[in-house]
Amino acid sequence: MIDLGPQIEALAEKLADIGERERSDVLLYAEAGDNWAGGSVFVQTEEAIVFEDSDDPDVLTDVMELWNATPADKKWRGMILFVSDGRFKAEFDYGEGWNEAEDEGERREPIVRRFFGDKPIHYPPLRGAEPWSDD
């Protein structure tokens, strides 16, 4: 049996570093499959939930490595990693009951709400998406 605990713990430590900067709880929601991984990191503040444009690109690399290390009969589709007060909780979703017409964003919001409630979610402006000039 493969022990994935150390990999999950290392990923939780990276998220804890993000949370320590903000002194807050941190949530990672990620999805993975053959040769791909995607995910979002959210930090809770007093007034809002903030999408963290993480400066650590290794977070998604670690998600991909974790998925690759998972035995074939235990492959998951979604992963939740919640870090609070130096502790972490990991949950895996194996895709039972997933609506294939939904995208990751539609699955993500209810998860963010489950951990952080109904505070507004703040996303940074898209880089390179400046408005067109009327000139």
NORRASUL-V642833 format. One record per residue. N is the residue number from 1. RES is the residue in three letters. PHI is phi in whole degrees, -180 to 180 (none if undefined). OMEGA is omega in radians with two decimals (NA if undefined). BURIAL is # if it has 9 or more other ideal C-beta (glycine too) atoms within 8 Angstrom, else .. Layout:
n=N res=RES phi=PHI omega=OMEGA burial=BURIAL
n=N res=RES phi=PHI omega=OMEGA burial=BURIAL
This chain:
n=1 res=MET phi=none omega=3.14 burial=.
n=2 res=ILE phi=-88 omega=3.11 burial=.
n=3 res=ASP phi=-95 omega=3.14 burial=.
n=4 res=LEU phi=-89 omega=-3.11 burial=#
n=5 res=GLY phi=-52 omega=-3.14 burial=.
n=6 res=PRO phi=-61 omega=3.11 burial=.
n=7 res=GLN phi=-68 omega=3.12 burial=#
n=8 res=ILE phi=-65 omega=3.13 burial=#
n=9 res=GLU phi=-63 omega=3.12 burial=#
n=10 res=ALA phi=-63 omega=3.09 burial=#
n=11 res=LEU phi=-66 omega=3.10 burial=#
n=12 res=ALA phi=-61 omega=3.11 burial=#
n=13 res=GLU phi=-65 omega=3.08 burial=.
n=14 res=LYS phi=-63 omega=3.11 burial=#
n=15 res=LEU phi=-66 omega=3.11 burial=#
n=16 res=ALA phi=-61 omega=3.09 burial=#
n=17 res=ASP phi=-61 omega=3.08 burial=#
n=18 res=ILE phi=-63 omega=-3.14 burial=#
n=19 res=GLY phi=-64 omega=3.13 burial=#
n=20 res=GLU phi=-65 omega=3.09 burial=.
n=21 res=ARG phi=-60 omega=-3.09 burial=.
n=22 res=GLU phi=-99 omega=-3.03 burial=#
n=23 res=ARG phi=52 omega=-3.01 burial=.
n=24 res=SER phi=-148 omega=3.04 burial=.
n=25 res=ASP phi=-75 omega=-3.10 burial=#
n=26 res=VAL phi=-132 omega=3.12 burial=#
n=27 res=LEU phi=-128 omega=2.98 burial=#
n=28 res=LEU phi=-112 omega=2.93 burial=#
n=29 res=TYR phi=-117 omega=-3.11 burial=#
n=30 res=ALA phi=-135 omega=3.00 burial=#
n=31 res=GLU phi=-127 omega=-3.12 burial=#
n=32 res=ALA phi=-149 omega=3.09 burial=#
n=33 res=GLY phi=-163 omega=3.13 burial=.
n=34 res=ASP phi=-58 omega=3.05 burial=.
n=35 res=ASN phi=65 omega=3.07 burial=.
n=36 res=TRP phi=-154 omega=3.02 burial=.
n=37 res=ALA phi=-153 omega=3.07 burial=#
n=38 res=GLY phi=-143 omega=3.14 burial=.
n=39 res=GLY phi=-175 omega=-3.12 burial=#
n=40 res=SER phi=-138 omega=3.10 burial=.
n=41 res=VAL phi=-113 omega=3.13 burial=#
n=42 res=PHE phi=-125 omega=3.11 burial=#
n=43 res=VAL phi=-120 omega=3.11 burial=#
n=44 res=GLN phi=-88 omega=3.00 burial=#
n=45 res=THR phi=-115 omega=-3.13 burial=#
n=46 res=GLU phi=-61 omega=-3.03 burial=.
n=47 res=GLU phi=-100 omega=-2.96 burial=.
n=48 res=ALA phi=-155 omega=2.98 burial=.
n=49 res=ILE phi=-108 omega=-3.04 burial=#
n=50 res=VAL phi=-115 omega=3.00 burial=#
n=51 res=PHE phi=-67 omega=-3.09 burial=#
n=52 res=GLU phi=-96 omega=3.05 burial=#
n=53 res=ASP phi=-81 omega=-2.95 burial=.
n=54 res=SER phi=-58 omega=3.06 burial=.
n=55 res=ASP phi=-88 omega=3.12 burial=.
n=56 res=ASP phi=-112 omega=-3.11 burial=.
n=57 res=PRO phi=-67 omega=-3.13 burial=.
n=58 res=ASP phi=-69 omega=-3.12 burial=.
n=59 res=VAL phi=-58 omega=-3.13 burial=#
n=60 res=LEU phi=-73 omega=3.03 burial=#
n=61 res=THR phi=-62 omega=3.11 burial=#
n=62 res=ASP phi=-64 omega=3.08 burial=#
n=63 res=VAL phi=-61 omega=-3.14 burial=#
n=64 res=MET phi=-63 omega=3.12 burial=#
n=65 res=GLU phi=-65 omega=3.09 burial=#
n=66 res=LEU phi=-64 omega=3.12 burial=#
n=67 res=TRP phi=-63 omega=-3.14 burial=#
n=68 res=ASN phi=-64 omega=-3.12 burial=.
n=69 res=ALA phi=-79 omega=-3.13 burial=.
n=70 res=THR phi=-73 omega=3.11 burial=#
n=71 res=PRO phi=-57 omega=-3.06 burial=.
n=72 res=ALA phi=-54 omega=-3.10 burial=.
n=73 res=ASP phi=-81 omega=3.14 burial=.
n=74 res=LYS phi=-123 omega=-3.09 burial=.
n=75 res=LYS phi=-60 omega=3.13 burial=#
n=76 res=TRP phi=-106 omega=3.08 burial=#
n=77 res=ARG phi=-105 omega=-3.14 burial=#
n=78 res=GLY phi=-129 omega=3.13 burial=#
n=79 res=MET phi=-136 omega=3.03 burial=#
n=80 res=ILE phi=-118 omega=3.05 burial=#
n=81 res=LEU phi=-131 omega=-3.08 burial=#
n=82 res=PHE phi=-113 omega=-3.12 burial=#
n=83 res=VAL phi=-121 omega=-3.13 burial=#
n=84 res=SER phi=-150 omega=3.07 burial=#
n=85 res=ASP phi=51 omega=3.08 burial=.
n=86 res=GLY phi=77 omega=3.12 burial=.
n=87 res=ARG phi=-119 omega=3.09 burial=.
n=88 res=PHE phi=-133 omega=3.09 burial=#
n=89 res=LYS phi=-132 omega=3.12 burial=.
n=90 res=ALA phi=-113 omega=3.06 burial=#
n=91 res=GLU phi=-132 omega=3.12 burial=.
n=92 res=PHE phi=-123 omega=3.13 burial=.
n=93 res=ASP phi=-116 omega=-3.07 burial=#
n=94 res=TYR phi=-97 omega=3.02 burial=.
n=95 res=GLY phi=85 omega=3.10 burial=.
n=96 res=GLU phi=-63 omega=3.09 burial=.
n=97 res=GLY phi=79 omega=3.11 burial=.
n=98 res=TRP phi=-68 omega=3.02 burial=#
n=99 res=ASN phi=-90 omega=-3.08 burial=.
n=100 res=GLU phi=-64 omega=3.11 burial=.
n=101 res=ALA phi=-77 omega=3.11 burial=.
n=102 res=GLU phi=-77 omega=3.02 burial=.
n=103 res=ASP phi=-102 omega=-3.09 burial=.
n=104 res=GLU phi=-57 omega=3.14 burial=.
n=105 res=GLY phi=-63 omega=3.12 burial=.
n=106 res=GLU phi=-71 omega=3.08 burial=.
n=107 res=ARG phi=-77 omega=-3.04 burial=#
n=108 res=ARG phi=-69 omega=-3.01 burial=#
n=109 res=GLU phi=-58 omega=3.10 burial=#
n=110 res=PRO phi=-62 omega=3.11 burial=.
n=111 res=ILE phi=-70 omega=3.10 burial=#
n=112 res=VAL phi=-59 omega=3.14 burial=#
n=113 res=ARG phi=-64 omega=-3.14 burial=#
n=114 res=ARG phi=-62 omega=-3.11 burial=.
n=115 res=PHE phi=-90 omega=-2.99 burial=#
n=116 res=PHE phi=-118 omega=3.11 burial=#
n=117 res=GLY phi=80 omega=-2.98 burial=.
n=118 res=ASP phi=-96 omega=3.08 burial=.
n=119 res=LYS phi=-61 omega=3.08 burial=#
n=120 res=PRO phi=-64 omega=3.08 burial=.
n=121 res=ILE phi=-101 omega=3.14 burial=#
n=122 res=HIS phi=-104 omega=3.07 burial=.
n=123 res=TYR phi=-110 omega=3.09 burial=.
n=124 res=PRO phi=-72 omega=3.06 burial=.
n=125 res=PRO phi=-63 omega=3.10 burial=.
n=126 res=LEU phi=-68 omega=3.09 burial=.
n=127 res=ARG phi=-69 omega=3.10 burial=.
n=128 res=GLY phi=76 omega=-3.12 burial=.
n=129 res=ALA phi=-109 omega=3.12 burial=.
n=130 res=GLU phi=-66 omega=-3.14 burial=.
n=131 res=PRO phi=-64 omega=3.10 burial=.
n=132 res=TRP phi=-69 omega=3.07 burial=.
n=133 res=SER phi=-81 omega=3.10 burial=.
n=134 res=ASP phi=-82 omega=-3.12 burial=.
n=135 res=ASP phi=-69 omega=NA burial=.
